[in-house]
Amino acid sequence: MIKAEIQYRQQEQSFGESTLAMENARLDLAVLLFPTLNENFTIVDDLESSAELPPFTEVQSMAGKENPTLRVALESTRQADAEAFAAKVAFLPTLTLDVDYGIEANSFALRSPIAADRALGPLPNLGYFVTAGFNLPVWDWGTLRSKLHQAKYKQEVAHAEMSQTQRTLLSELYSAYNEASVARASFENSRRTADLAAESLRLINLRYQAGESTALEVVDALNTQLMARNANDDAGLRYRVALAKLQTLTGSF
């Protein structure tokens, strides 16, 4: 009974510290959620209903579509490819064709007499003309070739950065997924252990009520159940953190 009293007081002290930590975390969450300090919200314990871990192929596909770092590298590569293509096209001849259609007269009208020969009467003012131009690059003091070299250099750099980003992201993805997998397995094992500890406490209580067990065994079983539940909560928290880390690379799932 003395041992039970000691453990009770220790757990009571731990409960007070945990309550204080929970209230502090609630205040921090209120600061993040609302423009003014407001604690009018409810926190739900959903550790037992954690999201399932998708297959790695699905996670890899989501990372390729949703990861902002990879998308930036991909768009930079596309831009570099377009600039290199434009620099190559600049070596080709160009043909321009301009067509103008409208009124070319001193008066804004469809028909009007001309001042040089009014005897002709009103004449049409509408008209058009076509201007064609042909440009053949022959010599530009190396300007186009210099631009082409610069565009190719940017293209190579963009492709190298793209490859580096892909390898880095894949490495981080493997690491985060493996960590989440281990955390998930640990969470399942700890949940099973907590269930066994609860069943053991129930059986020992029955034996104690029947006079076949001592109070010390009940205290030990209760302590075992408490440690198993704490380990289960810690494993659930670790799994949630691992999922959040993985979702920074893949987006929500």
C-alpha positions, 0 to 999 in steps of 0.5 A: 500500500505504501508503494501504491501511495508513492506511485500515486503521488508521483503520477499525480505530480506528472499529471499536473505537469502534463496539464500545464504543458497542455494548457501552454500548447493550447495557448500557443495554438490559439496564437496561431489560429486567431488574430486575437487571443481566443481559446474558444475551440475544442481539441480532439484526441485523434491519435488512434485514428491516424491516417494510413500510409500510402504505397511508396509509388503513390507518394512518389507520384504526389511528390512529383506533382505537388512539391514546390521545389521540384516544380520550380526546377522543372519550370526553370528547365523549360524556360532554359530550353525555350531560350536555347531554342530561340537562340538557335532560331535566330540563325535562320532567315526571317520573313516579315509581312505587314498589311495595312488597310484603311483610309488615306485621305484628308477627310474621314469618309469612304468617298471624297474628291481629291484636291488635285483633280476635282473633276474626277468627282468623289473617289474611294478613300479606302485602300491597302498596301503590303510591306514585305521584308526578308532578313538573312543573317550574314555577319553580326560580329558573333552576337548570335553565336554568343547568345547561343552559347549563353543559352546553352550554358543556362540550359546545362545549368538548369538541367543539372539543378533539375537532376540535383533537385530530383535526386535530393527530393528522392533521397528525402522522400525515401528517408521520410517514408522509411521513418513514417513506416517504422513509426507506423509499425512501432505505433501498431506494436505499442497499441497491441502492447497497451491492449495486452497490459490492459487485459493483464490488469483486468485479469489480475484485478479479478484474481485480487477480488477472488483473493488469489493475488496481492495488492503489490501485483495489482500495483505492478500491473497498473504501473505496467499498463500506465507505461504501455499507454504512455509508450503508445501515445509517444509512438502515435505522436512520433507517427503523426510527426513523421506523416507531417514531415512526409507531407511537406514533400508530397502535400496532404493525403 
